[in-house]
C-alpha cells in the first residue's frame, strides 16, 4: 500500500491541463475554463471531478489507472451529468475512446 502516492497529483494535473486545453480550444472564456479546472481535485491517492471519485490509486494498486483511463472516467461522468439533466448522451458511449485518442 502506498506505492502510488503522488500519482493522483501528477495524473490530476495532466487531466486538468487536458480539460483546460479543450475548453480553451472551444473558445470558452478564462473564467469558465478556471471554474471547470477547479472541479478537478485530488488527495494522495484519489482524483475527483466535481466531488465524484474518478480514480483511486490506493484501491487499484496492482493495475493503477492510466491517464487515458482517467480521461474515460471523466467522460463517463460528463455523460452521467448529461443524462441526469435529461440530455441524450448516448453518443458518448460510442465515441468516448475516439475522443480520448484525438484530444490528447
NORMONOR-V547539 format. One record per backbone hydrogen bond with DSSP energy under -0.5 kcal/mol. CO is the residue of the C=O (numbers start at 1). NH is the residue of the N-H. E is the energy in kcal/mol with one decimal. If there is no record, write none. Layout:
CO	NH	E
CO	NH	E
This chain:
2	5	-1.4
4	7	-2.2
4	8	-0.6
6	10	-2.1
7	11	-2.9
8	12	-2.6
9	13	-2.4
10	14	-1.7
11	15	-2.6
12	16	-2.5
13	17	-2.3
14	18	-2.2
15	19	-2.8
16	20	-3.0
17	21	-2.5
18	22	-2.2
19	23	-2.4
20	24	-2.6
21	25	-2.4
22	26	-1.4
23	28	-2.4
24	27	-1.7
29	33	-2.5
30	34	-2.8
31	35	-2.1
32	36	-2.5
33	37	-2.4
34	38	-2.4
35	39	-0.6
36	39	-1.2
37	40	-1.7
39	41	-0.7
39	50	-2.6
39	51	-0.6
41	48	-3.2
44	6	-1.3
44	8	-0.7
45	57	-3.7
46	43	-2.0
47	54	-3.0
47	55	-1.4
48	41	-2.0
49	52	-1.7
52	49	-2.5
55	47	-2.1
56	60	-1.7
58	61	-0.8
61	64	-0.5
66	70	-2.2
67	71	-2.5
68	72	-2.2
69	73	-2.1
70	74	-2.4
71	75	-2.7
72	76	-2.5
73	77	-2.2
74	78	-2.2
75	79	-2.4
76	80	-2.2
77	81	-2.3
78	82	-2.5
79	83	-2.7
80	84	-2.6
81	85	-1.2
82	85	-0.6
82	87	-2.8
83	86	-1.6
89	92	-1.6
89	93	-0.5
90	93	-1.3
90	94	-0.9
91	95	-1.9
92	96	-1.6
95	99	-2.8
96	100	-2.1
97	101	-2.1
98	102	-2.0
99	103	-1.7
